[in-house]
């Protein structure tokens, strides 16, 4: 028998097929290579030249919209670079919603979490692409709306008419007017989307340090850029990401698989996790900003009446009767809001078999897409059997009684 003080790794029972999809995603990226340079060039061109009639963002997004999902399908890759300027506002919204890499919600603890994953505290704020090219810098939200157009110390970001371009994945933090850089898509024309997260984070740290991006704001550098402290997800790294002070408001933890590429759309190789100690918003709110008594989900209506998530392939949650669709004036593509009744969800081998849906009405028009399956299941888990920080810490080998001990970790950025 093992000694009484030997702790076995924590293992939470699987409630989904998330681990299987992680393995499949790693296999797919090893087997296929997209034209990363062409895609990065088009993304930069589109960011600089899309029509300005896309509505400007509100100063503060509603909590309900803070976690909109995006499909992993890329519908405008066939458009050439010149064609970027011809996209309508609606097309721009759809196209940009599909270019950022969106994490799944952590509903199962990944295998080899301590060895194969990074973790960092996600800043609260507005997710955006920042593109520097031809002497200017522009940031666009995931719906295509311009957040800022400004000079910066990024390559080709001010004064110099250098045709090279760089693309950063950032979160703009309103409180300190800082762009926190969480990933790098392209640097001086060199595409990084087919590089591993381990290489991208190394490149991000070293290359940004060579510029004046970390300098205080000035005439030719309007906003400050900063890195987030990224840790290997071992016991000390996970604890530091969760509890160490940072200069921004936290909005959960982000986990990146070290071997993952930058994949547009939703990917199981990036995960987000929250609790009340590291995020202001854990449970979803309704249109009034209140947490409803029953969980609510947003699903997309298909031509055959099926109700699906934003995943690729989508997960079917139910089906509406044709007569009800006609009487309610609904059509394919509508985003509809439902509450989850007492019947909840029926899962079989991690896959959804049945959901007790109750129709509430159309979703907010500002929604870009339906919820993802992982988000729905995370919200369900938070209400009934939450994955707690104690479970995460035990899974990487840190005894729970060590939580109260401070970790001395050097912070980057």
C-alpha positions as CSV (number, residue, x, y, z in Angstrom):
1,X,0.0,0.0,0.0
2,X,1.2,3.5,-0.8
3,X,2.4,5.7,2.1
4,X,-0.5,7.7,3.7
5,X,1.2,11.0,2.8
6,X,1.5,10.2,-0.9
7,X,-1.1,12.2,-2.9
8,X,-2.5,10.7,-6.0
9,X,-3.2,13.1,-8.9
10,X,-6.7,14.6,-8.8
11,X,-8.9,13.2,-11.5
12,X,-12.4,14.8,-12.1
13,X,-14.8,12.5,-13.9
14,X,-15.1,13.5,-17.6
15,X,-18.4,15.1,-18.5
16,X,-17.6,15.8,-22.2
17,X,-15.4,14.6,-25.1
18,X,-13.2,17.7,-24.7
19,X,-10.0,15.6,-24.3
20,X,-10.7,13.6,-27.4
21,X,-11.2,16.8,-29.4
22,X,-8.0,18.2,-28.1
23,X,-6.1,15.2,-29.4
24,X,-7.9,15.5,-32.8
25,X,-7.1,19.2,-33.0
26,X,-3.4,18.5,-32.4
27,X,-3.5,15.8,-35.1
28,X,-5.2,18.0,-37.6
29,X,-2.7,20.9,-37.2
30,X,0.2,18.4,-37.7
31,X,-1.4,17.1,-40.9
32,X,-2.5,20.4,-42.5
33,X,-0.8,23.7,-43.1
34,X,-2.7,26.8,-44.1
35,X,-1.2,29.5,-46.3
36,X,-0.3,31.5,-43.2
37,X,1.4,34.4,-45.0
38,X,-1.5,35.0,-47.4
39,X,-4.0,34.9,-44.6
40,X,-2.0,37.2,-42.4
41,X,-1.6,39.7,-45.3
42,X,-5.3,39.7,-46.0
43,X,-6.1,40.1,-42.3
44,X,-3.8,43.2,-42.1
45,X,-5.2,44.6,-45.3
46,X,-8.8,44.1,-44.1
47,X,-8.1,45.7,-40.7
48,X,-6.7,48.8,-42.4
49,X,-9.2,49.2,-45.2
50,X,-12.6,47.9,-44.1
51,X,-15.4,50.4,-44.4
52,X,-15.8,52.8,-41.4
53,X,-19.6,52.4,-41.5
54,X,-19.2,49.5,-39.1
55,X,-20.8,50.9,-35.9
56,X,-18.4,52.2,-33.2
57,X,-18.3,50.1,-30.0
58,X,-20.1,51.2,-26.9
59,X,-17.9,52.5,-24.1
60,X,-18.7,49.5,-21.9
61,X,-20.1,46.2,-23.2
62,X,-23.0,44.6,-21.4
63,X,-21.9,41.7,-19.2
64,X,-24.2,39.4,-21.3
65,X,-22.1,40.2,-24.4
66,X,-18.7,40.0,-22.7
67,X,-18.2,36.3,-23.7
68,X,-19.7,36.0,-27.2
69,X,-18.6,33.0,-29.2
70,X,-17.2,32.7,-32.7
71,X,-17.5,30.0,-35.3
72,X,-14.3,28.3,-36.3
73,X,-15.3,28.3,-40.0
74,X,-13.6,30.9,-42.1
75,X,-16.0,32.1,-44.7
76,X,-14.0,34.9,-46.4
77,X,-10.6,33.3,-47.0
78,X,-11.3,33.2,-50.7
79,X,-11.6,37.0,-50.9
80,X,-8.4,38.5,-52.3
81,X,-6.5,41.2,-50.6
82,X,-7.9,44.0,-52.7
83,X,-11.4,42.7,-51.9
84,X,-11.0,43.4,-48.2
85,X,-12.0,47.0,-48.8
86,X,-15.3,45.9,-50.4
87,X,-16.6,44.0,-47.4
88,X,-19.9,45.4,-46.0
89,X,-20.3,46.2,-42.3
90,X,-22.2,42.9,-41.9
91,X,-19.6,40.9,-43.7
92,X,-16.9,42.6,-41.7
93,X,-18.6,41.6,-38.5
94,X,-18.9,38.0,-39.5
95,X,-15.3,37.8,-41.0
96,X,-13.6,39.4,-38.0
97,X,-15.6,37.2,-35.5
98,X,-13.9,34.2,-37.2
99,X,-10.3,35.4,-37.2
100,X,-9.5,35.6,-33.5
101,X,-8.6,32.4,-31.7
102,X,-11.3,31.8,-29.1
103,X,-10.8,29.4,-26.2
104,X,-13.2,26.7,-25.2
105,X,-14.4,26.7,-21.6
106,X,-12.7,24.2,-19.3
107,X,-15.2,21.5,-18.4
108,X,-12.6,18.7,-18.1
109,X,-9.1,19.0,-16.7
110,X,-6.7,18.2,-19.6
111,X,-4.3,15.3,-19.3
112,X,-0.7,16.4,-18.7
113,X,-1.8,19.9,-17.6
114,X,1.4,20.5,-15.7
115,X,3.7,19.4,-18.6
116,X,1.9,20.6,-21.8
117,X,0.1,23.8,-20.9
118,X,0.8,27.5,-20.1
119,X,-1.5,29.5,-17.9
120,X,-2.0,33.3,-17.3
121,X,-4.5,35.6,-15.8
122,X,-6.7,37.1,-18.5
123,X,-7.1,40.9,-18.4
124,X,-10.6,42.2,-18.3
125,X,-11.4,44.4,-21.4
126,X,-12.0,44.5,-25.1
127,X,-10.5,41.8,-27.2
128,X,-9.1,43.0,-30.5
129,X,-6.5,42.7,-33.2
130,X,-3.9,45.4,-33.3
131,X,-2.3,45.9,-36.8
132,X,0.6,48.2,-37.5
133,X,1.4,49.0,-41.2
134,X,2.3,52.0,-43.4
135,X,3.0,54.4,-40.6
136,X,-0.2,53.8,-38.7
137,X,-1.7,51.5,-36.1
138,X,-5.3,50.4,-35.9
139,X,-7.2,48.2,-33.4
140,X,-10.4,46.4,-34.4
141,X,-12.8,44.5,-32.2
142,X,-13.9,41.1,-33.2
143,X,-17.0,42.5,-34.9
144,X,-14.8,44.7,-37.1
145,X,-15.6,48.0,-35.4
146,X,-12.6,50.3,-35.0
147,X,-11.5,50.7,-31.4
148,X,-8.6,53.1,-32.0
149,X,-6.5,54.5,-34.9
150,X,-3.3,55.8,-33.4
151,X,0.5,56.1,-33.8
152,X,2.6,53.5,-31.9
153,X,6.1,52.3,-31.4
154,X,5.3,49.0,-33.1
155,X,7.1,48.3,-36.4
156,X,5.6,50.6,-39.2
157,X,3.2,51.9,-36.5
158,X,4.1,55.6,-36.9
159,X,5.9,58.0,-39.1
160,X,7.8,55.5,-41.3
161,X,6.0,54.4,-44.4
162,X,7.3,50.8,-44.1
163,X,5.1,48.4,-46.1
164,X,5.7,45.6,-43.6
165,X,2.9,44.7,-41.1
166,X,2.5,43.2,-37.7
167,X,-0.6,41.7,-36.1
168,X,-1.0,41.3,-32.3
169,X,-3.9,39.7,-30.4
170,X,-4.6,42.1,-27.5
171,X,-7.0,43.0,-24.8
172,X,-7.5,46.7,-24.2
173,X,-7.8,47.5,-20.5
174,X,-9.9,50.6,-20.0
175,X,-8.7,51.4,-16.5
176,X,-5.1,52.1,-17.4
177,X,-5.6,52.6,-21.1
178,X,-3.2,49.8,-21.9
179,X,-3.1,47.1,-24.6
180,X,-2.2,43.8,-23.0
181,X,-0.7,41.5,-25.6
182,X,-1.7,37.9,-25.2
183,X,-0.5,36.5,-28.6
184,X,1.3,37.4,-31.8
185,X,-0.1,36.4,-35.2
186,X,2.5,38.1,-37.5
187,X,5.7,40.1,-37.0
188,X,7.3,42.2,-39.7
189,X,5.6,40.1,-42.4
190,X,6.6,36.9,-40.8
191,X,3.4,34.8,-40.0
192,X,3.3,32.9,-36.7
193,X,0.0,31.2,-36.9
194,X,1.6,27.9,-37.8
195,X,4.1,28.2,-34.9
196,X,3.6,26.6,-31.5
197,X,2.4,28.7,-28.6
198,X,5.7,28.0,-26.9
199,X,7.5,29.7,-29.8
200,X,5.0,32.5,-30.2
201,X,5.3,33.5,-26.6
202,X,9.1,33.5,-26.8
203,X,9.0,35.5,-30.0
204,X,6.4,37.9,-28.5
205,X,8.6,38.7,-25.4
206,X,11.8,39.1,-27.3
207,X,10.6,41.1,-30.3
208,X,8.3,43.5,-28.4
209,X,11.3,44.3,-26.1
210,X,13.2,45.5,-29.1
211,X,10.7,48.2,-29.8
212,X,9.5,51.1,-27.6
213,X,6.0,49.5,-27.2
214,X,6.5,49.2,-23.4
215,X,7.4,52.9,-23.1
216,X,5.0,55.4,-21.6
217,X,2.5,57.1,-24.0
218,X,4.0,59.9,-26.1
219,X,3.2,61.9,-29.3
220,X,4.2,59.1,-31.5
221,X,3.1,56.3,-29.1
222,X,-0.4,57.0,-27.9
223,X,-1.1,53.9,-25.9
224,X,1.1,51.7,-23.8
225,X,1.6,48.0,-24.5
226,X,2.3,45.4,-21.9
227,X,2.8,41.7,-21.6
228,X,0.8,39.4,-19.3
229,X,2.9,37.1,-17.0
230,X,2.7,33.7,-18.6
231,X,3.6,30.6,-16.5
232,X,4.1,26.9,-17.1
233,X,1.1,25.3,-15.6
234,X,2.9,23.4,-12.8
235,X,1.9,23.9,-9.2
236,X,3.8,27.2,-8.6
237,X,2.8,28.6,-12.0
238,X,-0.9,27.8,-11.6
239,X,-1.0,29.2,-8.1
240,X,0.8,32.4,-9.2
241,X,-1.5,33.0,-12.1
242,X,-4.5,32.6,-9.8
243,X,-3.3,34.6,-6.8
244,X,-0.4,36.8,-7.6
245,X,-1.2,40.5,-8.0
246,X,-1.3,42.0,-11.6
247,X,-1.7,45.6,-12.7
248,X,-5.0,44.8,-14.4
249,X,-8.5,43.6,-13.4
250,X,-8.6,39.8,-13.9
251,X,-11.2,38.0,-15.9
252,X,-10.4,34.4,-15.3
253,X,-7.5,32.2,-16.3
254,X,-6.4,31.3,-19.8
255,X,-4.7,28.0,-20.6
256,X,-2.8,27.4,-23.8
257,X,-1.5,24.1,-25.0
258,X,2.3,24.6,-25.6
259,X,2.1,22.8,-28.9
260,X,-1.0,24.6,-30.3
261,X,-0.9,26.8,-33.4
262,X,-2.9,30.0,-33.7
263,X,-6.2,28.6,-34.9
264,X,-8.9,31.0,-36.0
265,X,-12.2,30.3,-34.3
266,X,-13.0,28.1,-31.3
267,X,-10.2,25.6,-30.3
268,X,-10.0,23.1,-27.4
269,X,-6.2,23.8,-27.3
270,X,-7.0,27.0,-25.5
271,X,-9.2,27.0,-22.4
272,X,-10.8,29.6,-20.2
273,X,-11.7,29.0,-16.5
274,X,-13.3,31.3,-13.9
275,X,-14.4,31.5,-10.3
276,X,-15.6,34.3,-8.1
277,X,-12.1,35.1,-6.9
278,X,-10.6,35.8,-10.3
279,X,-13.5,37.2,-12.3
280,X,-16.4,39.6,-11.7
281,X,-18.6,37.7,-14.1
282,X,-18.8,33.9,-13.6
283,X,-22.5,33.2,-14.2
284,X,-24.1,34.6,-17.3
285,X,-26.5,37.5,-16.9
286,X,-29.7,38.4,-18.8
287,X,-30.4,41.5,-20.8
288,X,-31.0,43.4,-17.6
289,X,-27.6,42.4,-16.1
290,X,-29.1,40.1,-13.6
291,X,-28.3,36.4,-13.0
292,X,-31.4,34.5,-13.9
293,X,-32.7,31.7,-11.7
294,X,-32.5,29.2,-14.6
295,X,-29.5,28.9,-16.9
296,X,-30.1,30.5,-20.3
297,X,-28.5,29.6,-23.6
298,X,-28.3,31.2,-27.1
299,X,-28.7,28.9,-30.1
300,X,-28.8,29.4,-33.8
301,X,-31.9,28.3,-35.8
302,X,-31.1,26.2,-38.9
303,X,-33.1,25.7,-42.0
304,X,-34.4,22.3,-40.9
305,X,-35.5,23.7,-37.5
306,X,-32.6,22.4,-35.5
307,X,-31.1,24.5,-32.8
308,X,-27.3,24.5,-32.8
309,X,-24.2,25.9,-31.1
310,X,-21.4,27.9,-32.7
311,X,-19.0,24.9,-32.7
312,X,-17.6,23.3,-35.8
313,X,-19.3,20.9,-36.3
314,X,-22.2,22.4,-34.4
315,X,-23.9,20.6,-31.5
316,X,-27.7,20.1,-31.9
317,X,-29.6,21.0,-28.7
318,X,-33.1,20.5,-30.0
319,X,-35.6,21.3,-32.8
320,X,-38.4,23.7,-33.4
321,X,-41.7,22.8,-35.1
322,X,-42.2,24.3,-38.5
323,X,-45.5,25.9,-37.6
324,X,-44.0,27.5,-34.5
325,X,-41.2,29.0,-36.6
326,X,-43.7,30.4,-39.1
327,X,-46.0,31.8,-36.4
328,X,-43.1,33.4,-34.6
329,X,-41.7,35.0,-37.7
330,X,-38.4,33.2,-37.3
331,X,-36.0,32.2,-40.0
332,X,-32.7,30.4,-40.6
333,X,-29.8,32.1,-38.9
334,X,-31.8,33.7,-36.1
335,X,-30.1,33.6,-32.7
336,X,-32.7,32.5,-30.1
337,X,-32.6,32.5,-26.3
338,X,-33.8,29.6,-24.2
339,X,-33.9,28.7,-20.5
340,X,-32.9,25.3,-19.3
341,X,-35.8,23.6,-17.4
342,X,-35.6,21.1,-14.5
343,X,-34.9,18.3,-17.0
344,X,-31.5,19.9,-17.6
345,X,-29.2,18.0,-20.0
346,X,-28.9,14.3,-20.8
347,X,-25.3,13.3,-21.7
348,X,-24.1,10.0,-23.1
349,X,-20.3,9.4,-23.3
350,X,-19.7,13.2,-23.1
351,X,-22.1,13.9,-25.9
352,X,-25.5,15.7,-25.6
353,X,-28.5,13.5,-26.0
354,X,-31.3,15.8,-24.9
355,X,-31.8,19.3,-23.4
356,X,-34.9,20.7,-21.6
357,X,-35.3,23.9,-23.6
358,X,-37.9,26.6,-23.0
359,X,-38.1,29.4,-25.6
360,X,-37.7,33.0,-24.3
361,X,-37.3,35.0,-27.5
362,X,-34.7,36.4,-29.9
363,X,-31.3,37.1,-28.6
364,X,-29.8,40.6,-28.4
365,X,-29.2,41.9,-31.9
366,X,-25.6,42.7,-31.0
367,X,-24.8,39.0,-30.6
368,X,-22.3,37.8,-33.2
369,X,-23.1,34.1,-32.8
370,X,-24.6,31.3,-30.7
371,X,-23.0,30.0,-27.5
372,X,-20.5,27.2,-27.8
373,X,-21.1,23.8,-26.3
374,X,-18.3,24.2,-23.8
375,X,-19.6,27.5,-22.6
376,X,-23.1,26.0,-22.0
377,X,-21.6,23.1,-20.1
378,X,-19.3,25.3,-18.1
379,X,-22.2,27.5,-17.0
380,X,-24.2,24.3,-16.1
381,X,-21.2,23.0,-14.1
382,X,-20.8,26.3,-12.2
383,X,-24.4,26.1,-11.1
384,X,-24.4,22.4,-10.1
385,X,-20.9,21.0,-9.7
386,X,-18.2,23.6,-10.3
387,X,-14.6,22.8,-11.2
388,X,-12.8,24.6,-8.4
389,X,-9.3,25.8,-8.0
390,X,-8.6,23.1,-5.5
391,X,-9.2,20.5,-8.2
392,X,-6.9,22.3,-10.6
393,X,-4.2,22.6,-8.1
394,X,-4.4,18.9,-7.1
395,X,-4.3,17.9,-10.8
396,X,-0.9,19.5,-11.1
397,X,0.4,18.1,-7.8
398,X,0.0,20.9,-5.3
399,X,-1.7,19.8,-2.1
400,X,-4.7,21.9,-1.2
401,X,-3.3,22.9,2.2
402,X,-0.5,24.7,0.3
403,X,-2.9,27.2,-1.1
404,X,-2.4,29.6,1.7
405,X,1.3,29.8,1.2
406,X,2.5,32.6,-0.9
407,X,4.5,32.0,-4.1
408,X,7.4,34.2,-4.9
409,X,7.2,34.5,-8.7
410,X,8.9,37.1,-10.9
411,X,6.4,38.9,-13.0
412,X,7.1,39.7,-16.7
413,X,5.9,42.8,-18.5
